[in-house]
Amino acid sequence: MRFSEIGNLHVTSISSQSCSVAISHREIDPEWDAFLAATPGGHHVQSSLWGRVKSSLGWKVERALVHEGEKLVAGAQMLIRPVSFVGAIGYVAKGPVFGESGNGHSDLVLDEIHHLAKANRVRYVVLQPAEADQGLDHRLVHRGYRPCSLEVAPVATTLIDLSDDSDTILARMKSRTRYNIRLGRRKGITVRQGTEEDLQTYYDLLVATSQRKNFTVYPREYFSRIWSVFAPHDKVKLFVAEYEGEVVSAQLAIAFGDRVTNKLSVWSGKYGKFRPNEVLYWAAIEWAKSAGYRYYDLEGIELKIAQALQDTGTVPESLKGPVTDFKLGFGGEIVILPSSKDYIPNPFVRSAYNGFGKKFIESRFFSKVVKQIRTH
């Protein structure tokens, strides 16, 4: 084994396995992003573009990359955030990611994640495997990872397959959703693609939505950062629904790999009887299809509802909720994602956590972890 420095890559060459491991600190890494976009399970939250967005919120970005010769075959991006007095926390969102020949290197990637944790004084790691995790769970359990109590990212979603024609996509929807789309259009709801100048209006709608739904929003600069990072690569879209020239609702979507993801939709709360949100979503779906993407991801539905539908095909009245019911109306395939795992690098603290996990979850430290990692 030998070590070398190449630019801002720290490279570990392992001749016996004919592969090398590189720790990348590049702000933008085109090779990694292209690998993700072309690999099943690759997701924009693993991309260097997303890492650049999160760095604006105080996260440090580290990337472990595995090459076979010149070919990138596996890797993982970790976001690291200092926490006062205790060190740092680490978050691997939808990773590691493995190419066709990279799955055999899972232990190598996990080793590097642990090395990164040690080098950055990370006291607590949360890892949500990629959608195509290829049996990673048992390796994580073997290494001391445990099911995570944090809900750091959606664990169920619904995907609309865009390979069919528009009439077929509409036919898979609930009849009420189809009717509402047509009603909204008849009543005069129109949708256009927004520009950077529309971000302030979008943010105003977000604040209005948060006040109705009682959730905390990111600062305005966060959305400007998403736009400035993704727009030059044509990877972010803003869809704006209007009624008689007034902006009623809007959706920020990320286009990456084979899918367009509804990152966050917002609504003023007005003109609900004209169904602006159904028209908005359908416009985003139509654009994704016309642009050649395979899937439109509605990004997040309630896990218990998804499980009930997969198990019995029905949803008990006690579980029904307006947001998930709205998304299910579009007739996508329900997908339950791998659940998050957490890991404590220090073996003594890990042993104490295994024995007194409930007290840890109730601690002030854990409360800070939730605030630092939570994406919504």
C-alpha positions as CSV (number, residue, x, y, z in Angstrom):
1,M,0.0,0.0,0.0
2,R,1.3,3.4,-0.9
3,F,0.1,7.0,-0.4
4,S,0.4,10.0,-2.6
5,E,-1.0,13.5,-3.1
6,I,-2.6,14.5,-6.4
7,G,-4.0,18.0,-6.3
8,N,-6.6,18.0,-3.6
9,L,-7.0,14.2,-3.8
10,H,-5.4,12.0,-1.2
11,V,-4.8,8.6,-2.9
12,T,-4.3,5.2,-1.4
13,S,-3.1,2.6,-4.0
14,I,-3.9,-1.0,-3.2
15,S,-2.0,-3.1,-5.8
16,S,-3.3,-6.4,-4.6
17,Q,-6.9,-5.4,-5.5
18,S,-5.9,-3.4,-8.6
19,C,-7.8,-0.4,-7.2
20,S,-7.1,2.9,-5.6
21,V,-9.0,5.0,-3.0
22,A,-9.0,8.8,-3.4
23,I,-10.2,11.2,-0.8
24,S,-11.5,14.2,-2.7
25,H,-12.1,17.7,-1.4
26,R,-13.0,19.2,-4.8
27,E,-15.8,21.7,-4.6
28,I,-17.1,20.6,-8.0
29,D,-16.2,17.0,-9.1
30,P,-17.5,16.4,-12.7
31,E,-16.2,12.8,-12.7
32,W,-18.1,11.9,-9.5
33,D,-21.3,13.6,-10.6
34,A,-21.2,11.9,-14.0
35,F,-20.7,8.5,-12.3
36,L,-23.7,9.2,-10.1
37,A,-25.9,10.3,-13.0
38,A,-25.2,7.1,-14.9
39,T,-25.4,4.6,-12.0
40,P,-28.5,3.1,-10.5
41,G,-29.0,4.5,-7.1
42,G,-27.1,7.7,-7.9
43,H,-28.8,10.7,-6.5
44,H,-28.3,14.5,-6.5
45,V,-27.8,14.6,-2.7
46,Q,-24.6,12.6,-3.2
47,S,-23.4,15.0,-5.9
48,S,-20.6,17.5,-5.5
49,L,-23.2,20.1,-6.7
50,W,-25.3,19.3,-3.6
51,G,-22.2,19.3,-1.4
52,R,-21.5,22.8,-2.6
53,V,-25.0,23.9,-1.6
54,K,-24.7,22.3,1.8
55,S,-21.3,23.9,2.4
56,S,-23.1,27.3,2.3
57,L,-24.8,26.1,5.5
58,G,-21.6,25.3,7.3
59,W,-21.1,21.6,6.2
60,K,-17.7,20.3,5.2
61,V,-17.7,17.9,2.2
62,E,-15.4,14.8,2.0
63,R,-15.6,12.2,-0.8
64,A,-14.2,8.7,-0.9
65,L,-13.7,7.5,-4.4
66,V,-12.7,4.0,-5.6
67,H,-11.1,3.5,-9.0
68,E,-10.2,0.4,-10.9
69,G,-7.4,1.6,-13.1
70,E,-8.8,4.9,-14.5
71,K,-12.5,3.9,-14.0
72,L,-14.5,5.2,-11.1
73,V,-16.5,2.2,-9.7
74,A,-17.7,3.2,-6.2
75,G,-17.7,6.0,-3.7
76,A,-19.5,8.0,-1.0
77,Q,-19.8,11.6,-0.1
78,M,-20.0,12.6,3.6
79,L,-21.2,15.9,4.9
80,I,-19.6,16.9,8.2
81,R,-20.8,19.5,10.6
82,P,-19.2,20.7,13.8
83,V,-21.2,20.6,17.0
84,S,-20.0,22.7,19.9
85,F,-18.1,21.0,22.6
86,V,-18.5,17.4,21.3
87,G,-16.8,17.3,17.9
88,A,-18.8,16.8,14.7
89,I,-21.5,14.8,13.1
90,G,-21.3,13.1,9.7
91,Y,-24.1,12.4,7.2
92,V,-23.9,10.1,4.2
93,A,-27.1,10.7,2.2
94,K,-28.2,8.0,-0.2
95,G,-24.7,6.4,-0.3
96,P,-22.4,4.7,-0.8
97,V,-23.0,4.2,-4.5
98,F,-21.6,1.3,-6.5
99,G,-21.2,0.7,-10.2
100,E,-21.5,-2.7,-11.8
101,S,-18.0,-3.7,-10.9
102,G,-17.8,-1.7,-7.7
103,N,-20.1,-3.6,-5.3
104,G,-17.2,-5.8,-4.2
105,H,-15.5,-2.7,-2.8
106,S,-18.2,-1.9,-0.2
107,D,-15.9,-2.7,2.7
108,L,-13.2,-0.5,1.2
109,V,-15.7,2.4,1.0
110,L,-17.0,1.9,4.5
111,D,-13.4,1.8,5.8
112,E,-12.8,5.2,4.2
113,I,-16.0,6.6,5.7
114,H,-14.7,5.5,9.2
115,H,-11.3,7.0,8.4
116,L,-12.9,10.3,7.4
117,A,-14.9,10.2,10.6
118,K,-11.8,9.8,12.7
119,A,-9.8,12.4,10.8
120,N,-12.6,15.0,11.3
121,R,-13.4,14.1,15.0
122,V,-16.9,12.9,13.9
123,R,-18.7,11.5,17.0
124,Y,-21.9,10.4,15.3
125,V,-22.5,9.2,11.8
126,V,-25.9,8.8,10.0
127,L,-25.9,6.9,6.8
128,Q,-29.0,6.3,4.5
129,P,-28.0,3.7,1.9
130,A,-28.7,4.4,-1.8
131,E,-32.0,3.2,-3.3
132,A,-30.1,0.5,-5.1
133,D,-28.1,-0.5,-2.0
134,Q,-27.3,-4.0,-3.3
135,G,-27.4,-5.7,0.1
136,L,-25.4,-3.2,2.1
137,D,-27.5,-3.6,5.2
138,H,-25.9,-6.7,6.5
139,R,-22.4,-5.2,6.2
140,L,-23.5,-2.1,8.1
141,V,-25.0,-4.2,10.9
142,H,-21.7,-6.3,11.0
143,R,-19.8,-3.0,11.5
144,G,-22.0,-1.8,14.4
145,Y,-24.5,0.4,12.6
146,R,-28.0,0.4,14.1
147,P,-31.4,1.4,12.9
148,C,-31.6,5.2,13.2
149,S,-34.3,7.0,15.2
150,L,-33.7,10.2,13.2
151,E,-36.0,10.9,10.3
152,V,-33.4,12.8,8.3
153,A,-34.8,12.1,4.8
154,P,-37.9,10.6,3.2
155,V,-38.0,6.8,3.5
156,A,-40.9,6.3,1.1
157,T,-41.8,8.0,-2.1
158,T,-43.8,7.6,-5.3
159,L,-42.2,7.5,-8.8
160,I,-44.0,8.3,-12.0
161,D,-42.6,6.3,-15.0
162,L,-42.3,8.8,-17.8
163,S,-41.5,6.2,-20.5
164,D,-45.2,5.8,-21.3
165,D,-47.2,8.4,-23.3
166,S,-49.1,11.2,-21.6
167,D,-52.5,9.6,-21.9
168,T,-51.2,6.5,-20.2
169,I,-49.7,8.5,-17.4
170,L,-53.0,10.3,-16.9
171,A,-54.9,7.1,-17.0
172,R,-52.9,5.7,-14.0
173,M,-53.9,8.7,-11.9
174,K,-56.9,8.8,-9.6
175,S,-60.0,10.0,-11.5
176,R,-60.3,12.9,-9.1
177,T,-56.7,14.1,-9.8
178,R,-57.3,14.0,-13.6
179,Y,-60.5,15.9,-13.2
180,N,-58.8,18.6,-11.0
181,I,-56.0,19.0,-13.6
182,R,-58.6,19.7,-16.3
183,L,-60.7,21.9,-14.0
184,G,-57.7,24.0,-13.1
185,R,-56.8,24.6,-16.7
186,R,-60.4,25.4,-17.7
187,K,-60.6,27.9,-14.8
188,G,-57.5,29.7,-16.1
189,I,-54.6,28.3,-14.0
190,T,-51.4,28.6,-16.1
191,V,-47.9,27.4,-15.4
192,R,-44.6,28.9,-16.7
193,Q,-41.0,28.2,-16.0
194,G,-39.6,30.7,-13.5
195,T,-36.2,32.4,-13.5
196,E,-33.9,33.5,-10.7
197,E,-36.0,36.7,-10.4
198,D,-38.9,34.5,-9.3
199,L,-37.0,33.1,-6.3
200,Q,-38.1,35.9,-3.9
201,T,-41.8,35.2,-4.8
202,Y,-41.1,31.5,-4.4
203,Y,-39.6,32.2,-0.9
204,D,-42.6,34.4,0.1
205,L,-44.9,31.5,-0.8
206,L,-42.7,29.1,1.2
207,V,-43.0,31.4,4.3
208,A,-46.8,31.5,3.8
209,T,-46.8,27.7,3.5
210,S,-44.7,27.2,6.6
211,Q,-47.0,29.4,8.7
212,R,-50.0,27.3,7.7
213,K,-48.2,24.0,8.2
214,N,-46.0,25.0,11.1
215,F,-42.5,24.1,9.9
216,T,-39.2,25.9,9.9
217,V,-37.7,27.1,6.6
218,Y,-34.2,27.6,5.4
219,P,-32.9,31.1,4.9
220,R,-33.6,32.8,1.6
221,E,-29.9,32.6,0.7
222,Y,-30.1,28.8,0.7
223,F,-32.4,28.8,-2.3
224,S,-30.2,31.3,-4.1
225,R,-27.3,28.9,-3.5
226,I,-29.3,26.0,-5.0
227,W,-30.0,28.2,-8.1
228,S,-26.5,29.5,-8.5
229,V,-25.0,26.0,-8.2
230,F,-27.4,23.9,-10.3
231,A,-28.7,26.4,-12.9
232,P,-25.4,26.7,-14.8
233,H,-25.7,22.9,-15.4
234,D,-29.4,23.2,-16.3
235,K,-30.2,21.0,-13.3
236,V,-32.8,23.1,-11.4
237,K,-36.2,24.2,-12.6
238,L,-38.8,26.5,-11.0
239,F,-42.4,26.0,-12.1
240,V,-44.7,28.9,-11.3
241,A,-48.5,28.5,-11.4
242,E,-50.6,31.7,-11.8
243,Y,-54.2,32.8,-11.8
244,E,-55.0,36.0,-13.7
245,G,-51.3,37.0,-13.4
246,E,-51.1,36.3,-9.7
247,V,-48.6,33.7,-8.5
248,V,-50.5,31.0,-6.6
249,S,-48.1,28.1,-6.2
250,A,-44.6,27.1,-7.3
251,Q,-42.3,24.1,-7.3
252,L,-38.5,23.9,-7.1
253,A,-37.3,20.7,-8.9
254,I,-33.9,19.2,-9.3
255,A,-33.1,17.3,-12.5
256,F,-30.3,14.7,-12.1
257,G,-29.5,11.3,-13.6
258,D,-32.7,9.7,-14.9
259,R,-35.2,11.6,-12.8
260,V,-36.6,15.0,-11.9
261,T,-37.3,15.4,-8.2
262,N,-39.9,17.6,-6.6
263,K,-37.6,19.3,-4.1
264,L,-40.2,21.6,-2.5
265,S,-43.6,22.8,-3.6
266,V,-45.3,25.9,-2.0
267,W,-48.8,27.4,-2.2
268,S,-50.2,30.8,-1.2
269,G,-53.4,29.1,0.1
270,K,-55.5,31.0,-2.4
271,Y,-57.8,29.8,-5.2
272,G,-57.8,26.3,-3.9
273,K,-61.1,25.6,-5.7
274,F,-59.3,26.1,-9.0
275,R,-56.8,23.3,-8.2
276,P,-53.6,25.2,-8.9
277,N,-51.4,22.5,-7.3
278,E,-52.6,19.7,-9.5
279,V,-52.0,21.8,-12.6
280,L,-48.6,22.8,-11.3
281,Y,-47.5,19.1,-10.7
282,W,-48.8,18.0,-14.1
283,A,-46.8,20.8,-15.8
284,A,-43.7,19.6,-14.0
285,I,-44.4,16.0,-15.0
286,E,-45.0,17.0,-18.6
287,W,-41.7,19.0,-18.7
288,A,-39.7,16.1,-17.2
289,K,-41.1,13.8,-19.9
290,S,-40.4,16.2,-22.7
291,A,-36.9,16.7,-21.5
292,G,-36.2,12.9,-21.7
293,Y,-36.1,11.9,-18.1
294,R,-37.3,8.5,-17.1
295,Y,-38.9,9.3,-13.7
296,Y,-40.6,12.1,-11.8
297,D,-40.1,11.7,-8.1
298,L,-42.7,13.3,-5.8
299,E,-40.1,13.1,-3.0
300,G,-41.6,11.8,0.2
301,I,-44.8,10.2,1.4
302,E,-45.7,8.8,4.8
303,L,-44.0,5.5,5.4
304,K,-46.9,3.9,7.3
305,I,-49.2,4.7,4.4
306,A,-46.7,3.3,1.8
307,Q,-46.4,0.1,3.9
308,A,-50.1,-0.3,4.2
309,L,-50.6,0.1,0.5
310,Q,-47.9,-2.5,-0.3
311,D,-49.3,-4.9,2.3
312,T,-53.0,-4.6,1.7
313,G,-53.6,-2.2,-1.1
314,T,-55.7,0.0,1.1
315,V,-55.0,2.8,3.6
316,P,-56.8,2.8,7.0
317,E,-58.7,6.0,7.7
318,S,-56.5,6.6,10.8
319,L,-53.4,6.9,8.6
320,K,-54.7,9.1,5.8
321,G,-53.1,12.6,5.4
322,P,-53.7,15.3,2.9
323,V,-50.2,15.6,1.5
324,T,-49.6,11.9,0.9
325,D,-53.1,11.5,-0.4
326,F,-52.5,14.4,-2.8
327,K,-49.3,12.8,-4.1
328,L,-50.8,9.3,-4.4
329,G,-53.4,10.8,-6.7
330,F,-50.8,11.0,-9.5
331,G,-50.6,7.2,-9.7
332,G,-46.9,6.7,-9.3
333,E,-45.2,3.5,-8.1
334,I,-44.7,3.4,-4.4
335,V,-41.1,2.9,-3.4
336,I,-39.9,2.2,0.2
337,L,-36.3,3.3,0.5
338,P,-33.6,1.9,2.7
339,S,-33.9,3.2,6.2
340,S,-31.1,5.3,7.9
341,K,-28.5,3.7,10.1
342,D,-26.4,5.4,12.7
343,Y,-22.9,4.6,14.0
344,I,-20.8,5.9,16.9
345,P,-17.1,5.6,16.1
346,N,-15.9,5.5,19.7
347,P,-16.3,1.9,20.9
348,F,-16.9,2.9,24.5
349,V,-19.5,5.4,23.7
350,R,-21.1,3.0,21.2
351,S,-21.3,0.3,23.9
352,A,-23.0,2.8,26.3
353,Y,-25.3,3.9,23.6
354,N,-26.3,0.3,22.9
355,G,-27.1,-0.1,26.5
356,F,-28.7,3.3,27.2
357,G,-29.9,4.4,23.8
358,K,-33.1,5.9,25.1
359,K,-31.3,8.3,27.4
360,F,-29.0,9.3,24.5
361,I,-31.9,10.0,22.2
362,E,-33.4,12.2,24.9
363,S,-30.1,14.1,25.5
364,R,-29.3,17.6,24.5
365,F,-26.6,16.3,22.1
366,F,-29.1,14.2,20.2
367,S,-31.4,17.2,20.0
368,K,-28.5,19.2,18.3
369,V,-27.9,16.3,16.0
370,V,-31.5,16.4,14.8
371,K,-31.3,20.1,14.2
372,Q,-28.0,19.8,12.3
373,I,-29.0,16.9,10.0
374,R,-32.7,17.4,9.4
375,T,-33.3,18.5,5.8
376,H,-36.9,19.8,6.3
